[in-house]
Amino acid sequence: MKLGDFTNLAKDYVNRTGYSERVLTVLRDYISGQQGGICAVADVGAGTGKLTENLEAIGLHGYAVEPNDAMRAEGVKLFAGRDTFVWSEGTAEVTGLPDNSVDWLLMGSSFHWADAPTALEEFHRVLRPGGFFTAIWNPRNLESSEFHMDIEREIQEIVPELKRISSGSRKNMNGTEQKLLSTPYFSDLFLMEAPHEVPMSHERYLGAWRSVNDIQAQAGEERFQKILDMIYEKTKGMDEIVVPYFSRAFTVRSSKK
């Protein structure tokens, strides 16, 4: 498996969790106040629609853009019969969206895969004057749970050279502010974050682990199976596993007048 290739993981993405609706609701209200309302939003790198569903749940509509065919197909299936979001193929660098078409553009757990300068120029084009871009991640709040920390330590023992790429932990977010402010297109950065918990069945919990790209790509098939076996042994017999998360959202405003 290659880093950043989610083709074979799309079916397991249903097991992942969405983002903190508290964070998204506060951001929605702030941006709506600044823009005099929100005409439309764009979820770029939408995957199978986890963040898209959150945005729909807080009353928003617009566009869902995803480059991977398998992931996008799952999102289209999820939104079948609903007209809140138009799904299309595109990347952060070339979204395919019209000029000045949205007030708020977001990337959920995916901005780290983008070429930041090119993507920010593209977002500036797509946003209406004064519009906002949010890069949001949803890492597990490991420090709040010894149980989950123990699993993480065992993963590191199985793959000593492992370097997490897609995690939104604070140590992996170093440099995000600099990236977001590295072009003339955005300024006024602020950060919002909040914890939330998600109860999962044993099956869903294992499915969420099967959807993790960066560990599989670095561990290889044999060691990743060893990780899954270890997690299964630690969690077997548990009807419900409460997973702590910490949504972390970096937001900047377009300089377009």
C-alpha positions in Angstrom: 0.0 0.0 0.0 1.2 3.5 -0.9 1.1 6.5 1.4 -1.9 8.6 0.5 -3.6 5.9 -1.6 -7.0 5.2 -0.1 -8.5 3.1 -2.9 -8.5 -0.2 -0.9 -9.6 1.5 2.3 -12.8 3.1 1.1 -15.1 0.3 2.3 -13.7 0.6 5.9 -14.1 4.4 6.1 -17.7 3.9 7.2 -16.2 2.9 10.5 -14.5 6.3 11.0 -16.0 9.0 13.1 -17.0 12.5 12.1 -15.7 15.8 13.6 -16.8 17.8 16.7 -20.1 19.4 15.7 -19.5 21.9 18.5 -16.3 23.2 16.8 -18.1 23.3 13.4 -21.2 25.0 14.7 -19.1 27.8 16.4 -17.1 28.3 13.2 -20.4 28.3 11.1 -21.9 31.0 13.3 -18.7 33.1 13.2 -18.3 32.9 9.5 -22.0 33.5 8.8 -21.7 36.6 10.9 -18.7 37.8 9.0 -20.1 37.0 5.6 -23.7 38.0 6.2 -24.7 34.4 5.8 -23.2 31.3 4.1 -24.3 30.8 0.5 -22.5 27.5 0.1 -19.5 25.5 1.5 -17.0 23.1 -0.1 -15.5 20.0 1.4 -12.3 19.3 -0.5 -10.7 15.9 -0.1 -14.1 14.8 1.1 -13.3 11.1 1.1 -16.4 9.1 1.8 -18.3 12.1 3.3 -17.5 12.1 7.0 -17.0 15.9 7.3 -19.6 16.4 4.6 -22.3 14.7 6.8 -21.3 17.0 9.7 -21.7 20.0 7.5 -25.1 18.8 6.3 -26.1 18.2 9.9 -25.5 21.8 10.9 -27.6 23.1 8.0 -25.1 23.7 5.3 -25.0 22.7 1.6 -22.6 23.0 -1.3 -19.9 20.8 -2.9 -18.0 17.7 -2.0 -14.7 17.2 -4.0 -12.7 14.0 -3.9 -9.9 12.8 -6.2 -10.1 9.0 -5.4 -12.8 7.2 -7.4 -13.4 4.5 -4.7 -13.7 7.0 -1.9 -15.9 9.3 -3.9 -18.2 6.4 -4.9 -18.8 5.6 -1.2 -19.7 9.3 -0.6 -22.0 9.4 -3.6 -23.7 6.3 -2.3 -24.0 7.8 1.2 -25.7 10.9 -0.2 -28.0 9.1 -2.6 -31.4 10.7 -2.7 -30.1 13.9 -0.9 -29.5 17.1 -2.8 -27.5 19.0 -0.2 -24.1 18.3 -1.7 -22.9 18.0 -5.3 -20.1 15.4 -5.6 -17.4 15.8 -8.1 -13.8 14.7 -9.0 -11.1 17.2 -8.1 -8.0 17.9 -5.9 -7.0 20.6 -3.5 -4.8 22.0 -6.3 -7.5 21.8 -9.0 -10.9 21.7 -7.4 -12.9 22.2 -10.6 -15.3 24.6 -8.6 -16.4 27.9 -10.0 -14.8 31.3 -9.1 -16.4 33.0 -6.0 -18.7 30.0 -5.4 -18.4 29.4 -1.6 -18.1 31.3 1.6 -16.4 28.5 3.5 -14.0 25.8 2.2 -12.8 23.0 4.4 -10.4 20.1 4.2 -10.9 17.3 6.8 -7.8 15.4 7.7 -6.3 15.9 4.3 -4.6 19.3 4.0 -1.3 17.6 4.8 -1.5 15.7 1.5 -1.9 18.9 -0.5 0.7 21.1 -2.2 0.0 24.0 0.2 0.9 27.1 -2.0 -0.9 25.8 -5.0 -3.9 24.7 -3.0 -4.2 28.0 -1.2 -4.1 29.9 -4.5 -6.9 27.7 -5.7 -9.0 28.1 -2.6 -8.6 31.9 -2.9 -10.0 31.7 -6.4 -13.0 29.6 -5.3 -13.9 31.6 -2.2 -16.1 34.6 -2.3 -14.5 37.9 -1.1 -13.5 37.6 2.6 -14.4 33.9 2.6 -12.7 31.4 5.0 -10.6 28.2 4.7 -10.5 25.7 7.5 -8.1 22.8 7.8 -9.5 20.4 10.4 -8.2 17.2 11.9 -9.7 14.7 14.3 -6.9 12.9 16.1 -7.6 10.5 19.0 -7.2 12.2 22.3 -4.7 9.6 23.4 -3.4 11.4 26.5 -6.8 11.1 28.1 -6.8 7.3 28.0 -4.2 4.9 29.3 -5.9 2.1 27.4 -5.5 3.8 24.0 -2.0 4.9 24.9 -1.0 1.3 25.6 -2.2 0.3 22.2 -0.2 3.1 20.6 3.0 2.0 22.5 2.6 -1.6 21.3 2.2 -0.3 17.7 5.4 1.6 18.1 7.1 -1.6 19.3 5.9 -3.5 16.3 7.0 -0.7 13.9 9.8 1.1 15.7 10.5 3.4 12.6 6.8 4.4 12.4 6.2 8.1 11.7 2.6 9.2 11.8 1.6 11.4 8.8 -2.1 11.9 8.9 -2.5 12.2 12.7 -3.6 15.7 13.9 -1.7 15.5 17.1 0.0 18.7 18.2 3.5 17.4 17.5 2.4 16.5 13.9 0.8 20.0 13.4 4.0 21.9 13.7 4.3 24.2 10.8 0.6 24.3 9.9 0.3 28.0 10.8 3.3 28.9 8.7 1.9 26.9 5.7 -1.5 28.7 6.0 0.1 32.1 6.1 2.8 31.4 3.5 1.0 33.1 0.6 -0.5 36.5 0.2 -4.0 34.9 -0.2 -4.9 34.3 3.5 -4.4 35.9 6.9 -6.2 36.3 10.3 -5.4 32.7 11.4 -7.1 31.3 14.5 -7.3 27.9 16.0 -10.3 26.1 17.6 -10.3 22.8 19.3 -12.6 20.6 21.4 -12.7 17.1 22.7 -15.5 14.6 22.0 -16.0 10.9 22.5 -17.4 8.3 20.2 -18.7 4.9 21.5 -17.9 2.1 19.0 -18.8 -1.5 18.7 -15.9 -4.0 18.7 -16.4 -4.5 14.9 -16.5 -0.8 14.1 -13.4 -0.2 16.2 -11.4 -2.8 14.3 -12.8 -1.5 11.0 -11.6 2.0 11.9 -8.1 0.6 12.4 -8.2 -1.2 9.0 -8.9 2.2 7.4 -5.6 3.8 8.5 -3.3 4.4 5.6 0.0 5.7 7.0 0.5 2.8 9.4 -0.3 0.2 6.7 2.0 1.8 4.2 5.0 1.9 6.6 4.4 -1.4 8.4 3.7 -3.6 5.4 1.1 -6.3 5.3 2.7 -8.8 7.8 3.4 -6.3 10.6 0.0 -4.5 10.0 -1.7 -7.8 10.5 0.3 -8.3 13.7 -1.0 -4.9 14.9 -4.6 -5.8 14.1 -4.2 -9.1 15.9 -2.8 -7.3 19.0 -5.7 -4.8 19.0 -8.2 -7.7 18.6 -6.7 -9.5 21.6 -6.8 -6.3 23.7 -10.4 -5.6 22.9 -12.1 -9.0 22.5 -15.0 -9.4 24.9 -15.6 -5.6 24.9 -19.1 -4.8 23.7 -18.3 -1.1 23.4 -15.1 0.9 23.2 -15.3 4.6 23.9 -12.8 6.4 21.7 -11.7 9.9 22.8 -11.1 12.4 19.9 -9.9 16.0 19.7 -11.1 18.0 16.7 -8.5 20.7 15.9 -9.4 23.4 13.3 -7.1 26.0 11.8 -9.0 28.8 10.0 -7.8 31.6 7.8 -9.6 34.4 5.9 -9.2 35.1 2.2 -7.6 38.5 1.4 -9.9 38.8 -1.7 -11.8 42.0 -1.6 
